[in-house]
């Protein structure tokens, strides 16, 4: 996948990683390499796709939400665990007959080259060559789906426009979240504990962010008790964006720490819950 520069800035997939940049993207992250952003605009669920078997699915529109009148780039996310024996490719008809695709496949730099992905793995809806975004005014129908499996579900979102709709949450320190994965649950049988292990309910969805306290007029303070879209952008060596994490309908509440003397004043979202997590991974060029 090779997104052209004029398109990728308005999309959520980071720019493709060139071969000579692999030494930058491969090492692990530092926590401080994630920049935090927020938007007062909320994610809109446009439609959902449910598979009855692999290579087939049903598109269901969400009548409660309409795509912005001017059109928008859309995002597609796996709602539950995506088990597939091949790259999962969803093709939609949009705008009265224009084809658009979303493809779920591992990046070539990944050690895990299977086609299985965790809930929340996401991609942009692109043109058929997977080289540029598509401005969508209407989703007409599901043309085809390759791969996937029984009861796999996808959601189609309109997210806030990046970067126009976001502001930077500056001088952040700790950023903590979970991925809302389903928790392992053991089922006993007779005298044997955990004779069977199943996937239980998902974990509570938590996201907390702390920053230096600038006052009540900016930053995290302006989000207190509201509902927002939050984004964490992982930037390796502060050069290459490797991961973009989007948390929908984030509702944070805050605590302030004003220490004695010249101690640094802090503000932290000691409570913060979100609804869905969309994870975008930079493709390889």
N, C-alpha and C positions, 0 to 999 in steps of 0.2 A: 504494500500500500504506500502510495507516494502522494500525499496531499500537497497541492500547489500552494505557494505562499499567500496568494491573494485570497484564499478561502479559509485557511486553517485558523486565522485569528478570530473569526466569528463562530467557530465550532468548538466542541469540547475535547475532541481527540487532540492531544498534543502533536506538534510537528513530528514527522517521521525522523528516526534516528539514523544518520548516515553511518556507513561502515567504519570510517575513521574516527567516529565519536563513541564507539563501543567502550573504550577504556574509561570514558567519563560516566556513561550510563550504567555500567555493570556493578560498580561497588555499592554497598548498602548506603542508606540515607543516614544523615544526622537529623535529629528532631528539628533543629533550627532551619533546615532546608525546606520546610513546609511553610509557605506563606498563606495567611488566612484572609479570606474575602467574604463579604456578605452582600446580599441584595434584598431590598424590601419587596421586590417582585417575587411571586411564588410560582413554583413549578405547576404546570397544568397537565393532567393526565388526558391525553387525546383519544387513545384507543388501546385495546389489549388484544393479544393473540394467544389462543390456547390450542395446543396440539393434542389430537386424539391418538396419533401414532407418529412415528418419524416420517418426514417428507410430506406432512399434511398439517393443516391448521385452520382455525376459524378466526376471522377478524371481527371484533365487536367495538363499535364506536362508543365513546363516552358522551352521551347527549348533554351532560352538564357543562362541558367545556368546548369552546370553539377556538380554532387557531386564530391568532391575531390577524386582523383584516389585511395588513400589508404582507402577510406570509411570514414564515419562520423556518429556521433549521430545526429539525426534530431529532430526538435521541431515542434509541431503543435499548431496553435493559432486560436482562434475564431476571424474572421475578423470583423464581425458585432455582434449585440446582439444575444446571443444564448438562444433561448426559447426552453425548452424541458420539457417533462413530466416525463422523466426518465434519469438516468445517460447516457450521450452520449458517446458511445464507437465506435471508428473508428478502423477497422482492415484492414491493408494493407498487400499485398504480396510484399516482397522485396527480393533482391539477388537471383532471380530465383525460388522463392517458399517458402521462410522463412516467417512465419507470424509475424506481429508486431502490437502493439496496442497503441492507445492514448485514455485516459479516462478522461472525464470531469464530476466530481462529487464533492460535497461540502466536506470539511474536517469536521470531526465529532465535532470539537470544535466550529464550526461556528453556530451562532444563526439562520442564514438563511439556512435552509436545503432544499431549492428548488433546481432544476436543471437548473436554469436560471443563465447565466453569462454575464458579461459585455464584450464588444469588447476588445480584448487584452489578455483575460485570456488564459493561455498557459500551455502546459505540454510537457514532453519529449516523444518521440516514444520509447516504451519499448517492452520487450518480452511479450508473451501471459499471463504470470503469473504476469505481472506488477511489477517485482522484480528487473529487471536489464535492462540496455540499450542494444541497438542493433546497431552494426556497419553496416551501410547501404552503399552499393556501387551502388544500383539501386532500384528505386521504380517501381515495375511491374504493380500493379493494385490495385484498391479498392475492397477488398473482401466483406466487409459488413459495415454497419453503423447502430447503434441502437440509437434511440432517435433523438434529434434535431428537425428541423421543416422546413417549407417551406421557401426557399430563405436564409437559414443560410449558411454562407460561412466560410471555413477554409483555412489557408495557411500552407504549409510545408516549413520550413526553415532549412538551414544549417548555424548555428551561429559559430562565432569564438570558438576555443577550450578553455574551462575553465579548469584550470587557465593559461595554457601555453601562450595563445595569448594576455593576458591582462597585463597592468601595473597599479599599484595603484596611484591614484591622492591623494597625501598626504596633511594633514593639511587643509582639506576643512572646510568651514563654511556653508553658506546657500546653499541649493540645492532646486531649485524650478522647478516644471513641472506641466503640465496639462495632462490629459489622452486623449485628442483629441476626447472627446465625442461629440455627436450631440447635438446642442443647441436647447432648447425648443423654438418653434415659434408659436405665437398666430395668429389665423385667425378670423377676425371680420365677423359678419353677421348682417346686418342692424344696429341697434343701440346698439348691444351687442358686447362689446370688448372681445376678446379671447373666442369667442363662441366655437371654436375648438382649440385644442392644438396639434401641430404636432412636429415631430423631424426634425429640419432643418439641415443645413450643419454642419459639424464637426467644432470644435474650431481650431484655428491655433495651431499647435503642437510646444510647447515651452519647452525647458529645459535649465536652466541656473545653473551654478555651480561657486562658489567662493572659492578661496584658498589663503593661505598666499603666497606671491610672493617670489619664490626662485631664480628667474632670468629667462633669456630667453632660457636656455638650457635644461629645464626639465619641467615636469608637464603640466599644461594646455597650456602653451606657445607653446609647440610642436604641438598642435592640431589646432592652430589659422588658420582659413580659409580652413582647410582640411575637410575631411569627415571620420568619425570614427563610431565605435560601442561603446556606453556608457552603463555601468552597474552600478546600485545601489544595494548594498546588505544590507538588513536590518538585523541586528544582535542584538537580544534582550539580554540585560544585557551583551553584548559582549561575549555571550556564544552560543546561538542558532540562526541559520539563519532561519528567518521566511518568508521573501519575497525576490525575486530576480527580479529586473526590468531591462529590456533590451531595449534600444532605438536604432533603426537602422538608419543608414545613418545620423548621427548627424553632423551638420555643425555649429560649434561655432565661434564666433568672440569675442574678449576680450577688456576689458578696464582695465587699471592699475591705482591704487591709491597709490601715494607715499606721505604720509602726512609729515608735518613738524616734526623735532626733532626725538624723539624715538617712534613715532607712527608706528604701524605695517603696512608694505607695503602689499597691497592686489592685487590680480588679479581675475577678474570675467568675466564670459561669459555673458556680458550684452545683447547679442543676441545669440540665439541658437535654431535651429529648427531640428526636427527629422521627420522621415517618419512613422515608426510603433513602437508601444510599446507592448512588450511581458511581461506578468506578471506571474511569477511562485510562487506558494504558497506551503510551506512545508506541506507534507501530515502528517497524524497521523499514528503512528505505529500500 
